[in-house]
Amino acid sequence: MSRKKKSKNHEGEIYLVNPKHVVKKKDITQYNHAKGSKSKNKRLVMIGIQRGGKRVQISEITTKATDKQIRRKQKVELSNTKLSKKSYVDTNTIGKSRLTSKNFKVGDQPLKKPIKTKANKEDLKTYKAARKDRGR
């Protein structure tokens, strides 16, 4: 009997992604205008859900969140994850690239190489609980 090959769990991995993959096409000109020279900087995203195979859904990581967003569980603080600034992860996920309209896959562009830091297990638990409370 052959053994089942266990696939690697990528949930919690953090990547740097071109903002065009995350920002909606209709909003990209407004985004570029608002960010100015920093519009080319990459955005931090975390893998929130792993689907079949390498397909994943990502959530954006930001440094700002209002009390209302936290109270409604739209954003969850990454308190135990070691990032340079106090960070929050959005509980909404994005399954397809807004630039190419293809599913996000680990190992394919734009999710080629994760940064060294991975989200803490406790933070992932609170993230998943918040998603469950919101019916996601």
C-alpha positions, 0 to 999 in steps of 0.5 A, a space after each residue: 500500500 502506498 502512503 498518502 503524501 501530506 501536503 505542506 500547510 501554507 496558512 500563516 505565511 507572509 509574502 510581499 506582493 505588488 499592489 496591482 494584484 491586491 487593489 481593484 482595477 477601477 481603484 488603481 489610479 486613485 491608489 497611485 495618486 494617493 500613495 504618490 512615489 510609494 505606490 510601487 512599494 510592495 504590500 504585505 499579505 498573509 495566506 489565510 486559507 489553503 484550498 485544494 493543492 497549492 491554491 490559496 486565499 490571501 488577506 492584506 496586512 495593514 498597520 492601521 485599523 479603527 476601533 469599529 473595524 476591530 469591534 466588528 472583527 473586520 480586522 484582527 491584531 497580529 499581537 504575537 507575530 514579530 513584524 516591525 510595526 503593530 499590524 492588523 490582518 483583514 478578515 476578508 480574503 482574496 482568491 484571485 489576482 486583480 491583475 491577472 484574474 488567476 487563482 493565487 498559487 504558492 510557488 507561482 507569481 506573485 507568491 514566489 518566496 515568503 518572508 522569514 516571519 510567519 504568523 503566530 499560531 495564536 494569531 491564526 486562531 484568533 483570525 480564524 475565529 473572527 472569520 467564523 464569527 463573521 460567517 466567512 
